[in-house]
Amino acid sequence: MTTSAAPLRVGTRGSPLALIQARAFIARAQEAAPARGFTETVIRTTGDATQAAGTRLADIGGKGLFAKEIHEALLAGRIDAAVHSLKDLETSLPPGIVLGCVLPREDPREALILGPGCGASDPGDPYAALPHGGLIGTASVRRQAQLLRARPDLRTATLRGNVQTRMARVASGDFAATLLAFAGLRRLGLGDRASQVLEPETMLPAVCQGIIGITIRESDAELSALLAHIDDADARAAATAERALLAALDGSCRTPIAGLATLGPDGTLTLTGLVARADGTFLLQRVLHGAVADAARVGHELGTSLRADSPRDVFA
């Protein structure tokens, strides 16, 4: 257990976006505990170390590789809290680790980044600027599936790296375009670099996109009590529904899955879920409504429904 006298050691990946997210958490935590000290520990993860061109996360162990070493440090007591993009966390956390809090959600939409060979953006046709047969860079099967469903003429190739690296590859003409989380661009102060922001009706985002999650040791009651003061209730409800959807679908990183929960002023929750084939030849999207208090049940029911009505090969 941490003590009030000891600085809180915060673990994070070392990318520019990860550091911004870690500092956003520290700022909120300092407001709740102004007498507490905080230190930042950068941890290089397997996911960061395997950014080779053409390598998909699914081929080397999945998105959990962005948290593996960080959670090892947490369990070993080298850090006290870990900051993550919640969309990068697996639905089942390692034994002894819990989601201590989530921060308010940033804009969850997708941003289309166009290269020099593209046409002009058209609000009426989100993909109008993409050239016929254009090569789109992405490592996300979720993005790939939805894009090819709308534009089967397009081609895709793996593009990994931090936000700046991917944008540079597009600007250099290696790819006609790419897709990035608008939340990340906004946090980096690069929101104006989005050629077009895609509404969820055009491209459904990743589960928990735009939410920062903080993991801690389950046994750390003192820190758990501190984080309860900064836990965002709306983001927590959305994350609960979306992660329950993902858990019910039980897909791998090779399965295109998307989900977005929105909360109404009357305490209702609307969850949209999607499952597809990576080549876009199958796509099933459904919506389920329920009470915010039933977020986990809504997610489970929608995920179960989508899985029951999807071909088995989608989850292979």
VOPANU-252858 format. One line per 3 residues: number of its first residue (from 1); for each residue x negated, y, z of N, C-alpha, C. Coordinates in nm, 2 decimals. Layout:
! VOPANU-252858
NUM> X,Y,Z,X,Y,Z,X,Y,Z | ...
This chain:
! VOPANU-252858
1> -0.08,-0.12,0.00,0.00,0.00,0.00,-0.09,0.12,0.00 | -0.05,0.22,-0.08,-0.12,0.35,-0.08,-0.09,0.42,0.05 | -0.18,0.51,0.09,-0.16,0.59,0.21,-0.15,0.74,0.17
4> -0.08,0.82,0.25,-0.07,0.96,0.22,-0.20,1.03,0.21 | -0.30,0.98,0.28,-0.43,1.05,0.28,-0.51,1.02,0.16 | -0.49,0.91,0.09,-0.57,0.87,-0.02,-0.51,0.93,-0.15
7> -0.60,0.98,-0.24,-0.55,1.02,-0.37,-0.48,0.91,-0.45 | -0.38,0.94,-0.52,-0.30,0.84,-0.60,-0.38,0.82,-0.73 | -0.43,0.70,-0.76,-0.51,0.67,-0.87,-0.41,0.63,-0.99
10> -0.41,0.71,-1.09,-0.32,0.69,-1.20,-0.39,0.63,-1.32 | -0.35,0.52,-1.37,-0.41,0.45,-1.49,-0.34,0.48,-1.61 | -0.42,0.50,-1.72,-0.36,0.53,-1.85,-0.45,0.49,-1.96
13> -0.40,0.47,-2.08,-0.48,0.46,-2.20,-0.54,0.59,-2.23 | -0.64,0.59,-2.32,-0.72,0.71,-2.35,-0.69,0.79,-2.47 | -0.58,0.76,-2.54,-0.54,0.83,-2.66,-0.50,0.97,-2.62
16> -0.50,1.07,-2.71,-0.45,1.20,-2.67,-0.31,1.20,-2.62 | -0.22,1.12,-2.68,-0.08,1.12,-2.64,-0.07,1.05,-2.50 | -0.14,0.94,-2.48,-0.14,0.88,-2.35,-0.18,0.97,-2.24
19> -0.29,1.05,-2.26,-0.33,1.14,-2.16,-0.23,1.25,-2.13 | -0.17,1.30,-2.23,-0.06,1.40,-2.21,0.05,1.34,-2.13 | 0.09,1.22,-2.16,0.20,1.15,-2.08,0.16,1.13,-1.94
22> 0.03,1.09,-1.92,-0.02,1.07,-1.78,-0.01,1.20,-1.70 | -0.05,1.31,-1.77,-0.06,1.44,-1.70,0.08,1.49,-1.67 | 0.18,1.45,-1.76,0.32,1.49,-1.73,0.37,1.42,-1.61
25> 0.33,1.30,-1.59,0.38,1.22,-1.47,0.31,1.28,-1.35 | 0.18,1.31,-1.36,0.11,1.37,-1.24,0.17,1.50,-1.20 | 0.21,1.58,-1.30,0.27,1.71,-1.27,0.40,1.70,-1.19
28> 0.48,1.60,-1.24,0.61,1.58,-1.17,0.59,1.52,-1.03 | 0.49,1.43,-1.02,0.46,1.37,-0.89,0.41,1.47,-0.79 | 0.33,1.56,-0.84,0.28,1.66,-0.75,0.39,1.76,-0.70
31> 0.49,1.78,-0.78,0.60,1.86,-0.73,0.67,1.79,-0.61 | 0.68,1.66,-0.62,0.75,1.58,-0.51,0.66,1.56,-0.39 | 0.53,1.56,-0.41,0.43,1.54,-0.30,0.31,1.64,-0.32
34> 0.34,1.77,-0.29,0.23,1.87,-0.32,0.11,1.85,-0.24 | 0.11,1.78,-0.13,-0.01,1.76,-0.05,-0.09,1.64,-0.09 | -0.04,1.57,-0.19,-0.10,1.44,-0.23,-0.21,1.47,-0.34
37> -0.32,1.41,-0.34,-0.42,1.42,-0.44,-0.39,1.32,-0.55 | -0.44,1.35,-0.67,-0.42,1.25,-0.79,-0.55,1.25,-0.87 | -0.58,1.12,-0.91,-0.70,1.11,-1.00,-0.65,1.03,-1.12
40> -0.72,1.05,-1.23,-0.68,0.99,-1.36,-0.79,0.88,-1.40 | -0.75,0.76,-1.43,-0.84,0.66,-1.47,-0.80,0.61,-1.61 | -0.89,0.62,-1.70,-0.87,0.58,-1.84,-0.91,0.44,-1.85
43> -0.82,0.35,-1.91,-0.85,0.21,-1.92,-0.83,0.17,-2.07 | -0.93,0.12,-2.13,-0.92,0.07,-2.27,-0.86,-0.06,-2.28 | -0.75,-0.07,-2.35,-0.67,-0.20,-2.36,-0.71,-0.27,-2.49
46> -0.67,-0.40,-2.49,-0.69,-0.48,-2.61,-0.62,-0.43,-2.73 | -0.50,-0.37,-2.71,-0.43,-0.31,-2.82,-0.51,-0.19,-2.88 | -0.57,-0.11,-2.80,-0.65,0.00,-2.85,-0.78,-0.05,-2.92
49> -0.84,-0.16,-2.87,-0.96,-0.21,-2.92,-0.95,-0.29,-3.06 | -0.82,-0.31,-3.10,-0.80,-0.39,-3.22,-0.72,-0.31,-3.32 | -0.76,-0.19,-3.34,-0.69,-0.11,-3.44,-0.74,-0.12,-3.58
52> -0.80,-0.24,-3.61,-0.85,-0.26,-3.74,-0.74,-0.26,-3.85 | -0.78,-0.21,-3.96,-0.68,-0.20,-4.07,-0.63,-0.33,-4.11 | -0.50,-0.34,-4.13,-0.43,-0.47,-4.17,-0.40,-0.56,-4.06
55> -0.43,-0.52,-3.93,-0.40,-0.61,-3.82,-0.27,-0.56,-3.75 | -0.17,-0.65,-3.75,-0.05,-0.62,-3.68,-0.06,-0.68,-3.53 | 0.01,-0.61,-3.44,0.01,-0.65,-3.30,0.06,-0.79,-3.29
58> 0.16,-0.83,-3.37,0.22,-0.96,-3.36,0.12,-1.07,-3.39 | 0.01,-1.04,-3.46,-0.09,-1.14,-3.50,-0.19,-1.15,-3.39 | -0.20,-1.06,-3.29,-0.30,-1.07,-3.19,-0.24,-1.08,-3.05
61> -0.11,-1.10,-3.04,-0.06,-1.11,-2.90,0.06,-1.03,-2.87 | 0.10,-0.93,-2.95,0.22,-0.85,-2.93,0.19,-0.72,-2.85 | 0.30,-0.64,-2.83,0.28,-0.51,-2.78,0.23,-0.51,-2.63
64> 0.25,-0.62,-2.56,0.20,-0.63,-2.42,0.05,-0.60,-2.41 | -0.02,-0.61,-2.53,-0.17,-0.58,-2.52,-0.20,-0.44,-2.49 | -0.10,-0.35,-2.50,-0.13,-0.21,-2.46,-0.12,-0.19,-2.31
67> -0.08,-0.30,-2.24,-0.07,-0.28,-2.09,-0.15,-0.39,-2.02 | -0.20,-0.49,-2.08,-0.26,-0.60,-2.02,-0.37,-0.56,-1.92 | -0.47,-0.49,-1.97,-0.58,-0.45,-1.88,-0.54,-0.35,-1.77
70> -0.45,-0.27,-1.81,-0.40,-0.17,-1.71,-0.33,-0.24,-1.59 | -0.25,-0.34,-1.63,-0.18,-0.41,-1.52,-0.27,-0.50,-1.44 | -0.38,-0.55,-1.50,-0.48,-0.62,-1.43,-0.55,-0.53,-1.33
73> -0.57,-0.40,-1.37,-0.63,-0.31,-1.27,-0.54,-0.27,-1.16 | -0.41,-0.27,-1.19,-0.31,-0.24,-1.09,-0.30,-0.35,-0.99 | -0.30,-0.47,-1.03,-0.29,-0.59,-0.94,-0.42,-0.60,-0.86
76> -0.53,-0.56,-0.92,-0.66,-0.57,-0.85,-0.68,-0.46,-0.75 | -0.59,-0.36,-0.75,-0.60,-0.25,-0.66,-0.70,-0.14,-0.70 | -0.74,-0.14,-0.83,-0.83,-0.04,-0.88,-0.75,0.09,-0.92
79> -0.62,0.08,-0.94,-0.54,0.19,-0.96,-0.41,0.17,-0.88 | -0.33,0.28,-0.86,-0.21,0.27,-0.78,-0.08,0.27,-0.87 | -0.09,0.34,-0.98,0.02,0.36,-1.07,-0.03,0.36,-1.22
82> 0.06,0.32,-1.31,0.02,0.31,-1.45,0.12,0.38,-1.53 | 0.08,0.46,-1.63,0.17,0.54,-1.71,0.17,0.47,-1.85 | 0.29,0.45,-1.90,0.31,0.39,-2.03,0.42,0.45,-2.12
85> 0.40,0.44,-2.25,0.52,0.46,-2.33,0.61,0.34,-2.31 | 0.73,0.36,-2.26,0.81,0.24,-2.22,0.84,0.15,-2.33 | 0.84,0.19,-2.45,0.86,0.11,-2.57,0.75,0.01,-2.59
88> 0.63,0.03,-2.53,0.52,-0.06,-2.54,0.51,-0.17,-2.43 | 0.61,-0.16,-2.34,0.61,-0.26,-2.23,0.70,-0.38,-2.26 | 0.65,-0.50,-2.24,0.74,-0.62,-2.26,0.85,-0.61,-2.16
91> 0.96,-0.68,-2.19,1.08,-0.68,-2.10,1.05,-0.75,-1.97 | 0.96,-0.85,-1.97,0.93,-0.92,-1.84,0.79,-0.87,-1.80 | 0.79,-0.80,-1.69,0.66,-0.75,-1.64,0.59,-0.86,-1.56
94> 0.46,-0.85,-1.55,0.38,-0.95,-1.47,0.43,-0.96,-1.33 | 0.42,-1.08,-1.27,0.46,-1.09,-1.13,0.39,-0.99,-1.04 | 0.46,-0.93,-0.95,0.40,-0.83,-0.86,0.40,-0.69,-0.91
97> 0.46,-0.67,-1.03,0.46,-0.53,-1.09,0.60,-0.50,-1.12 | 0.64,-0.37,-1.09,0.78,-0.33,-1.11,0.77,-0.19,-1.18 | 0.88,-0.15,-1.24,0.90,-0.02,-1.30,0.94,0.08,-1.19
100> 0.84,0.16,-1.15,0.86,0.24,-1.03,0.95,0.36,-1.06 | 0.94,0.42,-1.18,1.03,0.53,-1.22,1.01,0.55,-1.37 | 1.11,0.63,-1.43,1.10,0.68,-1.57,1.12,0.83,-1.57
103> 1.06,0.89,-1.66,1.07,1.04,-1.68,1.18,1.07,-1.77 | 1.23,1.20,-1.78,1.33,1.23,-1.87,1.29,1.20,-2.01 | 1.39,1.15,-2.09,1.37,1.11,-2.23,1.34,1.23,-2.32
106> 1.24,1.21,-2.40,1.21,1.31,-2.51,1.30,1.26,-2.63 | 1.31,1.34,-2.73,1.38,1.31,-2.85,1.35,1.18,-2.91 | 1.44,1.08,-2.91,1.40,0.94,-2.95,1.40,0.92,-3.10
109> 1.43,1.02,-3.18,1.44,1.00,-3.33,1.30,0.97,-3.40 | 1.31,0.92,-3.52,1.19,0.90,-3.60,1.16,1.02,-3.69 | 1.03,1.04,-3.71,0.98,1.15,-3.80,0.92,1.09,-3.92
112> 0.96,1.14,-4.04,0.90,1.10,-4.16,0.79,1.19,-4.20 | 0.67,1.14,-4.22,0.56,1.22,-4.26,0.52,1.19,-4.40 | 0.54,1.29,-4.49,0.52,1.28,-4.63,0.37,1.31,-4.67
115> 0.32,1.24,-4.77,0.19,1.27,-4.82,0.20,1.37,-4.94 | 0.08,1.40,-5.00,0.08,1.50,-5.10,0.15,1.46,-5.23 | 0.17,1.33,-5.25,0.23,1.29,-5.38,0.38,1.28,-5.37
118> 0.44,1.32,-5.26,0.59,1.31,-5.25,0.66,1.43,-5.30 | 0.79,1.41,-5.32,0.87,1.53,-5.36,0.92,1.61,-5.24 | 1.02,1.69,-5.27,1.07,1.77,-5.16,1.17,1.70,-5.08
121> 1.18,1.73,-4.95,1.28,1.67,-4.86,1.42,1.71,-4.90 | 1.51,1.62,-4.87,1.65,1.65,-4.91,1.74,1.61,-4.79 | 1.80,1.70,-4.71,1.88,1.67,-4.60,1.99,1.57,-4.63
124> 2.04,1.57,-4.75,2.15,1.48,-4.79,2.10,1.34,-4.82 | 1.97,1.32,-4.84,1.91,1.19,-4.88,1.78,1.18,-4.81 | 1.77,1.12,-4.69,1.65,1.12,-4.61,1.53,1.07,-4.68
127> 1.55,0.98,-4.77,1.43,0.91,-4.84,1.41,0.96,-4.98 | 1.48,1.07,-5.02,1.47,1.12,-5.16,1.33,1.16,-5.20 | 1.25,1.20,-5.10,1.12,1.25,-5.14,1.02,1.14,-5.16
130> 1.05,1.02,-5.12,0.96,0.90,-5.14,0.96,0.86,-5.29 | 0.84,0.85,-5.35,0.83,0.81,-5.49,0.87,0.66,-5.51 | 0.93,0.63,-5.62,0.96,0.50,-5.65,0.84,0.40,-5.64
133> 0.85,0.30,-5.57,0.74,0.20,-5.55,0.63,0.25,-5.46 | 0.66,0.36,-5.39,0.56,0.42,-5.30,0.51,0.33,-5.19 | 0.39,0.35,-5.15,0.33,0.27,-5.04,0.34,0.34,-4.91
136> 0.42,0.28,-4.82,0.44,0.34,-4.69,0.36,0.27,-4.58 | 0.29,0.34,-4.50,0.20,0.29,-4.40,0.28,0.27,-4.27 | 0.28,0.15,-4.21,0.35,0.13,-4.08,0.30,-0.01,-4.03
139> 0.29,-0.02,-3.90,0.27,-0.15,-3.84,0.39,-0.20,-3.77 | 0.50,-0.13,-3.79,0.63,-0.16,-3.72,0.72,-0.24,-3.81 | 0.75,-0.36,-3.78,0.85,-0.44,-3.86,0.99,-0.38,-3.85
142> 1.02,-0.32,-3.74,1.15,-0.25,-3.72,1.16,-0.14,-3.83 | 1.06,-0.05,-3.84,1.06,0.05,-3.94,1.07,0.00,-4.08 | 0.98,-0.10,-4.10,0.97,-0.16,-4.23,1.11,-0.22,-4.28
145> 1.17,-0.29,-4.19,1.30,-0.36,-4.23,1.41,-0.26,-4.26 | 1.42,-0.15,-4.18,1.52,-0.05,-4.21,1.49,0.03,-4.34 | 1.36,0.06,-4.36,1.32,0.13,-4.47,1.35,0.05,-4.60
148> 1.31,-0.08,-4.60,1.33,-0.16,-4.72,1.48,-0.19,-4.74 | 1.56,-0.19,-4.64,1.70,-0.21,-4.65,1.76,-0.10,-4.74 | 1.71,0.03,-4.71,1.76,0.14,-4.78,1.69,0.16,-4.91
151> 1.56,0.13,-4.92,1.49,0.15,-5.04,1.40,0.03,-5.07 | 1.46,-0.08,-5.13,1.39,-0.20,-5.16,1.28,-0.19,-5.26 | 1.27,-0.07,-5.33,1.17,-0.05,-5.43,1.03,-0.02,-5.36
154> 1.04,0.03,-5.23,0.92,0.07,-5.17,0.83,-0.05,-5.13 | 0.70,-0.02,-5.11,0.61,-0.12,-5.06,0.55,-0.07,-4.92 | 0.52,-0.17,-4.84,0.46,-0.13,-4.71,0.33,-0.20,-4.68
157> 0.24,-0.13,-4.61,0.11,-0.19,-4.57,0.09,-0.15,-4.42 | 0.01,-0.23,-4.35,-0.01,-0.20,-4.21,-0.10,-0.07,-4.19 | -0.05,0.02,-4.11,-0.12,0.14,-4.07,-0.11,0.15,-3.92
160> -0.23,0.14,-3.85,-0.23,0.15,-3.71,-0.33,0.27,-3.67 | -0.34,0.29,-3.54,-0.42,0.40,-3.49,-0.34,0.50,-3.42 | -0.41,0.60,-3.36,-0.33,0.70,-3.29,-0.26,0.79,-3.39
163> -0.18,0.88,-3.34,-0.10,0.97,-3.42,-0.18,1.05,-3.52 | -0.29,1.11,-3.47,-0.37,1.19,-3.56,-0.44,1.10,-3.67 | -0.48,0.98,-3.64,-0.54,0.89,-3.74,-0.44,0.86,-3.85
166> -0.32,0.82,-3.81,-0.22,0.79,-3.91,-0.18,0.91,-4.00 | -0.17,1.02,-3.94,-0.13,1.14,-4.02,-0.24,1.17,-4.12 | -0.37,1.15,-4.07,-0.48,1.18,-4.16,-0.49,1.09,-4.28
169> -0.45,0.96,-4.26,-0.45,0.86,-4.37,-0.34,0.90,-4.47 | -0.23,0.95,-4.43,-0.13,1.00,-4.52,-0.17,1.12,-4.59 | -0.23,1.22,-4.52,-0.27,1.34,-4.58,-0.38,1.32,-4.69
172> -0.46,1.21,-4.67,-0.57,1.18,-4.76,-0.52,1.11,-4.89 | -0.39,1.07,-4.89,-0.34,1.00,-5.00,-0.35,0.85,-5.00 | -0.39,0.79,-4.89,-0.40,0.65,-4.88,-0.26,0.59,-4.88
175> -0.16,0.66,-4.83,-0.02,0.62,-4.82,0.07,0.73,-4.87 | 0.18,0.70,-4.93,0.27,0.80,-4.97,0.34,0.87,-4.85 | 0.36,0.79,-4.74,0.42,0.84,-4.62,0.40,0.75,-4.51
178> 0.44,0.79,-4.39,0.45,0.70,-4.27,0.56,0.75,-4.18 | 0.59,0.67,-4.08,0.69,0.71,-3.98,0.63,0.71,-3.85 | 0.67,0.81,-3.77,0.61,0.82,-3.63,0.73,0.86,-3.54
181> 0.71,0.83,-3.41,0.81,0.87,-3.31,0.80,1.02,-3.30 | 0.92,1.09,-3.32,0.92,1.23,-3.30,0.88,1.28,-3.16 | 0.91,1.20,-3.06,0.88,1.23,-2.92,0.73,1.25,-2.91
184> 0.65,1.16,-2.97,0.50,1.17,-2.96,0.45,1.30,-3.03 | 0.51,1.33,-3.14,0.47,1.45,-3.21,0.50,1.58,-3.13 | 0.62,1.58,-3.07,0.66,1.69,-2.98,0.56,1.71,-2.86
187> 0.53,1.59,-2.80,0.44,1.60,-2.68,0.30,1.65,-2.72 | 0.26,1.62,-2.84,0.13,1.66,-2.89,0.13,1.80,-2.94 | 0.25,1.87,-2.95,0.26,2.00,-3.00,0.26,2.00,-3.16
190> 0.29,1.88,-3.21,0.29,1.86,-3.36,0.43,1.84,-3.42 | 0.53,1.88,-3.35,0.66,1.86,-3.40,0.69,1.92,-3.53 | 0.62,2.03,-3.57,0.64,2.10,-3.69,0.57,2.02,-3.81
193> 0.50,1.92,-3.78,0.44,1.84,-3.88,0.53,1.73,-3.94 | 0.64,1.71,-3.88,0.74,1.62,-3.93,0.80,1.67,-4.06 | 0.79,1.60,-4.17,0.85,1.64,-4.29,1.00,1.64,-4.28
196> 1.05,1.54,-4.21,1.19,1.52,-4.19,1.22,1.44,-4.07 | 1.31,1.48,-3.98,1.35,1.40,-3.87,1.47,1.32,-3.90 | 1.46,1.19,-3.88,1.56,1.10,-3.92,1.66,1.07,-3.81
199> 1.79,1.09,-3.84,1.89,1.06,-3.74,1.90,0.91,-3.72 | 1.95,0.87,-3.60,1.96,0.73,-3.57,2.05,0.65,-3.67 | 2.14,0.72,-3.73,2.22,0.65,-3.83,2.14,0.61,-3.95
202> 2.03,0.68,-3.98,1.94,0.65,-4.09,1.84,0.55,-4.05 | 1.78,0.57,-3.93,1.68,0.47,-3.88,1.69,0.47,-3.73 | 1.73,0.35,-3.68,1.75,0.33,-3.53,1.61,0.32,-3.47
205> 1.58,0.39,-3.36,1.45,0.39,-3.30,1.42,0.26,-3.22 | 1.30,0.25,-3.18,1.26,0.14,-3.09,1.33,0.15,-2.96 | 1.35,0.04,-2.89,1.40,0.03,-2.76,1.31,0.12,-2.67
208> 1.37,0.21,-2.60,1.31,0.30,-2.50,1.21,0.40,-2.56 | 1.23,0.43,-2.69,1.14,0.53,-2.76,1.17,0.66,-2.69 | 1.06,0.73,-2.66,1.07,0.86,-2.60,1.07,0.86,-2.45
211> 1.07,0.75,-2.39,1.07,0.74,-2.24,0.93,0.70,-2.19 | 0.89,0.77,-2.09,0.76,0.74,-2.02,0.80,0.66,-1.90 | 0.73,0.54,-1.88,0.76,0.46,-1.77,0.64,0.44,-1.68
214> 0.66,0.44,-1.55,0.55,0.42,-1.45,0.56,0.29,-1.38 | 0.46,0.21,-1.39,0.46,0.08,-1.32,0.37,0.09,-1.19 | 0.42,0.01,-1.09,0.34,0.01,-0.96,0.35,-0.13,-0.91
217> 0.27,-0.15,-0.80,0.28,-0.28,-0.74,0.41,-0.29,-0.66 | 0.47,-0.41,-0.67,0.60,-0.43,-0.60,0.59,-0.41,-0.45 | 0.47,-0.44,-0.40,0.45,-0.43,-0.25,0.43,-0.29,-0.20
220> 0.41,-0.19,-0.29,0.38,-0.06,-0.25,0.50,0.02,-0.21 | 0.56,0.00,-0.10,0.68,0.06,-0.05,0.67,0.22,-0.05 | 0.56,0.26,0.00,0.54,0.41,0.02,0.55,0.48,-0.12
223> 0.47,0.42,-0.22,0.48,0.48,-0.35,0.61,0.47,-0.42 | 0.68,0.36,-0.39,0.81,0.34,-0.45,0.91,0.44,-0.40 | 0.89,0.48,-0.27,0.98,0.58,-0.21,0.95,0.72,-0.27
226> 0.82,0.75,-0.30,0.79,0.87,-0.36,0.84,0.88,-0.50 | 0.83,0.78,-0.58,0.87,0.78,-0.72,1.02,0.78,-0.73 | 1.09,0.74,-0.63,1.24,0.75,-0.64,1.29,0.89,-0.65
229> 1.21,0.98,-0.60,1.24,1.13,-0.60,1.23,1.18,-0.74 | 1.15,1.12,-0.83,1.13,1.18,-0.96,1.19,1.09,-1.07 | 1.25,0.98,-1.03,1.31,0.89,-1.13,1.43,0.96,-1.20
232> 1.43,0.96,-1.33,1.54,1.03,-1.40,1.66,0.93,-1.42 | 1.77,0.96,-1.37,1.89,0.87,-1.37,1.94,0.84,-1.51 | 1.94,0.94,-1.60,1.99,0.92,-1.73,1.90,0.83,-1.81
235> 1.77,0.86,-1.80,1.67,0.78,-1.88,1.66,0.64,-1.82 | 1.68,0.62,-1.69,1.68,0.49,-1.63,1.80,0.41,-1.68 | 1.92,0.47,-1.69,2.03,0.40,-1.74,2.01,0.35,-1.88
238> 1.96,0.45,-1.96,1.94,0.41,-2.10,1.84,0.30,-2.12 | 1.73,0.31,-2.04,1.62,0.21,-2.05,1.68,0.08,-2.00 | 1.76,0.08,-1.90,1.81,-0.05,-1.85,1.90,-0.12,-1.95
241> 1.98,-0.04,-2.02,2.07,-0.10,-2.13,1.98,-0.15,-2.24 | 1.89,-0.07,-2.29,1.81,-0.11,-2.40,1.72,-0.22,-2.37 | 1.66,-0.23,-2.26,1.57,-0.34,-2.22,1.65,-0.47,-2.20
244> 1.77,-0.46,-2.15,1.86,-0.57,-2.14,1.90,-0.63,-2.28 | 1.92,-0.54,-2.37,1.95,-0.58,-2.51,1.83,-0.65,-2.57 | 1.71,-0.60,-2.55,1.59,-0.66,-2.60,1.57,-0.80,-2.54
247> 1.59,-0.81,-2.41,1.57,-0.94,-2.34,1.67,-1.04,-2.39 | 1.80,-1.00,-2.41,1.90,-1.10,-2.46,1.86,-1.15,-2.60 | 1.81,-1.06,-2.68,1.77,-1.10,-2.82,1.65,-1.19,-2.82
250> 1.56,-1.17,-2.72,1.45,-1.26,-2.70,1.36,-1.27,-2.83 | 1.35,-1.16,-2.90,1.27,-1.16,-3.02,1.12,-1.14,-2.99 | 1.04,-1.17,-3.09,0.90,-1.15,-3.08,0.86,-1.02,-3.15
253> 0.74,-0.98,-3.15,0.70,-0.86,-3.23,0.71,-0.88,-3.38 | 0.74,-1.00,-3.42,0.77,-1.02,-3.56,0.92,-1.00,-3.60 | 1.00,-0.98,-3.49,1.15,-0.96,-3.51,1.18,-0.81,-3.51
256> 1.23,-0.76,-3.62,1.28,-0.62,-3.62,1.40,-0.60,-3.53 | 1.38,-0.53,-3.42,1.48,-0.50,-3.32,1.48,-0.36,-3.29 | 1.60,-0.29,-3.28,1.61,-0.15,-3.25,1.72,-0.13,-3.15
259> 1.72,-0.03,-3.07,1.83,0.00,-2.98,1.82,0.14,-2.93 | 1.94,0.20,-2.91,1.95,0.33,-2.85,2.07,0.35,-2.77 | 2.06,0.39,-2.65,2.17,0.41,-2.56,2.19,0.56,-2.54
262> 2.31,0.61,-2.55,2.34,0.75,-2.52,2.45,0.76,-2.41 | 2.44,0.86,-2.33,2.53,0.88,-2.22,2.63,0.99,-2.24 | 2.75,0.97,-2.21,2.85,1.07,-2.23,2.88,1.14,-2.09
265> 2.94,1.26,-2.10,2.96,1.34,-1.98,3.06,1.27,-1.88 | 3.13,1.18,-1.93,3.23,1.11,-1.84,3.18,0.98,-1.78 | 3.05,0.96,-1.79,3.00,0.84,-1.73,3.00,0.72,-1.82
268> 3.03,0.74,-1.94,3.03,0.63,-2.04,2.89,0.61,-2.10 | 2.86,0.49,-2.14,2.73,0.46,-2.21,2.77,0.40,-2.35 | 2.70,0.45,-2.45,2.72,0.39,-2.59,2.59,0.33,-2.63
271> 2.58,0.20,-2.66,2.46,0.13,-2.69,2.47,0.08,-2.84 | 2.38,0.12,-2.92,2.37,0.07,-3.06,2.25,-0.02,-3.07 | 2.27,-0.14,-3.12,2.16,-0.24,-3.13,2.15,-0.29,-3.28
274> 2.04,-0.33,-3.31,2.01,-0.38,-3.45,1.91,-0.49,-3.45 | 1.93,-0.59,-3.54,1.83,-0.69,-3.56,1.83,-0.72,-3.71 | 1.71,-0.75,-3.76,1.70,-0.76,-3.91,1.59,-0.86,-3.95
277> 1.58,-0.89,-4.07,1.46,-0.95,-4.13,1.36,-0.84,-4.17 | 1.23,-0.88,-4.16,1.13,-0.78,-4.19,1.14,-0.73,-4.33 | 1.19,-0.81,-4.43,1.19,-0.76,-4.56,1.32,-0.69,-4.60
280> 1.41,-0.67,-4.50,1.53,-0.59,-4.51,1.64,-0.67,-4.58 | 1.63,-0.79,-4.61,1.73,-0.87,-4.68,1.85,-0.90,-4.58 | 1.83,-0.89,-4.45,1.94,-0.91,-4.36,1.92,-0.80,-4.25
283> 2.04,-0.74,-4.22,2.04,-0.64,-4.11,2.17,-0.64,-4.05 | 2.18,-0.65,-3.92,2.30,-0.65,-3.84,2.30,-0.54,-3.74 | 2.39,-0.45,-3.74,2.39,-0.34,-3.64,2.53,-0.33,-3.58
286> 2.54,-0.32,-3.44,2.66,-0.31,-3.37,2.65,-0.21,-3.26 | 2.77,-0.17,-3.21,2.78,-0.07,-3.11,2.87,-0.13,-3.00 | 2.83,-0.10,-2.87,2.91,-0.15,-2.76,2.92,-0.03,-2.66
289> 3.04,-0.01,-2.60,3.06,0.10,-2.50,3.08,0.04,-2.37 | 3.05,0.11,-2.26,3.07,0.06,-2.13,3.04,0.17,-2.03 | 3.05,0.14,-1.90,3.01,0.24,-1.80,2.86,0.24,-1.77
292> 2.81,0.36,-1.74,2.67,0.38,-1.71,2.63,0.28,-1.60 | 2.72,0.26,-1.50,2.69,0.17,-1.39,2.67,0.02,-1.44 | 2.73,-0.01,-1.56,2.72,-0.14,-1.61,2.61,-0.15,-1.73
295> 2.51,-0.07,-1.72,2.41,-0.06,-1.83,2.35,-0.20,-1.86 | 2.31,-0.27,-1.76,2.25,-0.40,-1.78,2.34,-0.50,-1.85 | 2.47,-0.50,-1.81,2.57,-0.59,-1.86,2.59,-0.55,-2.01
298> 2.61,-0.42,-2.04,2.63,-0.38,-2.18,2.52,-0.42,-2.27 | 2.40,-0.40,-2.22,2.28,-0.44,-2.30,2.28,-0.59,-2.33 | 2.31,-0.67,-2.22,2.30,-0.82,-2.23,2.41,-0.86,-2.33
301> 2.53,-0.81,-2.32,2.64,-0.85,-2.40,2.62,-0.82,-2.55 | 2.57,-0.70,-2.58,2.54,-0.66,-2.71,2.43,-0.75,-2.77 | 2.32,-0.77,-2.70,2.21,-0.85,-2.74,2.26,-0.99,-2.77
304> 2.34,-1.05,-2.68,2.39,-1.19,-2.70,2.48,-1.19,-2.83 | 2.56,-1.09,-2.85,2.64,-1.09,-2.97,2.56,-1.08,-3.10 | 2.46,-1.00,-3.10,2.38,-0.98,-3.22,2.30,-1.11,-3.25
307> 2.25,-1.18,-3.14,2.17,-1.30,-3.16,2.26,-1.41,-3.21 | 2.38,-1.42,-3.16,2.48,-1.53,-3.20,2.51,-1.52,-3.35 | 2.51,-1.40,-3.40,2.56,-1.38,-3.54,2.44,-1.35,-3.64
310> 2.32,-1.38,-3.60,2.21,-1.36,-3.68,2.15,-1.49,-3.73 | 2.09,-1.51,-3.85,2.03,-1.63,-3.89,1.92,-1.67,-3.80 | 1.90,-1.80,-3.78,1.79,-1.84,-3.69,1.65,-1.80,-3.73
313> 1.63,-1.79,-3.86,1.50,-1.76,-3.91,1.45,-1.62,-3.87 | 1.55,-1.53,-3.84,1.52,-1.40,-3.79,1.43,-1.40,-3.67 | 1.45,-1.50,-3.58,1.38,-1.50,-3.45,1.27,-1.61,-3.45
316> 1.23,-1.66,-3.57,1.13,-1.76,-3.58,0.99,-1.70,-3.55
